């Protein structure tokens, strides 16, 4: 069982992630924006963070990811960006290609299939703190 923090401004997305992840015996904490998410990350000490990009503004998730990576207690927590930014803003964000730009470990487009989400969650949780490469490579 892992502690997973989901940060998204869409309550339906949060509730769906919570249902999927709690069915796998994970403990899920939810936050509606980057500020609340960062605060909850500090207190909840998550094993994984699912993070949306577009919340209060179109880039809030990016700023939140940078803030998490700068925090010594959170910088090694894997971050999975779960967003529709590529569709809505016609952007192509890929942590493997944009490792210096995106301080996240994985990127999934919404809507994401349950099996694909669980596979990526399992992969990221299997990473050891020392093995995480924050530039996504």
N, C-alpha and C positions, 0 to 999 in steps of 0.2 A: 504494500500500500504506500502510495506516494502522496505528498502534499502538492497540489497543483493550484496555481493562482490563474484565474481567467479574467482578463481585462478587456472589456468591450462595452460600447455604449448601447448596444442592442440587447435588451433584456431577454428576448427570445433566443438569441445566440447563446447568451450566458446560461439560460435554463437548459437548452439542448445539450451544451457541453457538460453541464453538471449531471444530467441524467445519464449520458453516455459514460462519463468518467466514474461516477459513483457506482454504476453497475459493474465496473471493473475493480471495485473496492478502493478507489482513490478518494482522498479527502479533498474536497474542492472549496476554494474560497473565491468569491466573485467581487469585482470592482467595476464601476461604471465609467471611469475615466483614468487617465494616466496618473494624476495626483493621488487619487484614492488607491490606485493600484500600487504605486510606489510605497505609500504609507502601509498598506496591508502586506506588501512584500517584506518590509522591515520588521513587522511584528509576527508574521506567519512563517517566515523562513521556508519558502516553498522549495520543492525539489525541481519544479518545472514551472515556467510561466507561458501561458498562451496570451498573445498580445495582438490586438487589432491596431491598424494604423490610423484610420480616419475616425476620430471621436469628436472632441470639441472643435478640432480643426483638422485639416487634411493631412497633417504630419505629426499629430500628437504622439502616435505610437513610436515613431522614429525617435522623437525627443525623450520619450520614456525609456526606450531601449538604451540610449546613450547614458541617461541618468543611472539606470540599473547597473550598467557596465562600469561606471565610475565609482560605484559604491563598493568598498572593500569586502563587505559582508555578502554582497549579492552578485558580484561580477562573474562568478563561475556558475551561476544558475542558468541552465539552458533556457533559451527563449525560442518559442515557436510563434512566428507571425502568422496569424490566421486572418486573412483580409481579402477584400475585393478591390483594393487600390488599383491593381493592374487593369481591371475592367472599367472602373468608374473614371479614372484619370488617364487611361491609356499609357500607363507606365509599365515598364518591365523591370521589376525588382527581383534580383536573384542573389542570395548571399554568397553563392559560389563565385559569381562574376563580380559582385559589388561588395566584397568582403570588407573593404575599408569604409564603405559607405553605410552598410547595414551591419550593425553589431549583433546579429542574431544567428542562431544555429540552424534554423530551417524556416521555410516559407511555404505555406499552403494557401491556395486560392479558395475563397468561399464561392459557392457552397462546397463543402468538402464532404465526401462520403465517410460514414462512420468507420468503416474498415481502414480507410487511408489515414484518418485521424488517429485511430488507436495504434496503427503500425508506427507512425511517426512519434507518438507519445512514448511508446515502448522503446523505440530506438534511442530517443533522447534521454530517457530515464536510465538506460543502460550505460550511458557515458559516465565515466568517473570524473570527478572534479578536475583532477590533474590532466585528463585527456581532452577536456573541452578546449577547442580552438575558437575563440570568440569572433574571429573573422569569418567563420563559416566554412573554412576549408578543412 
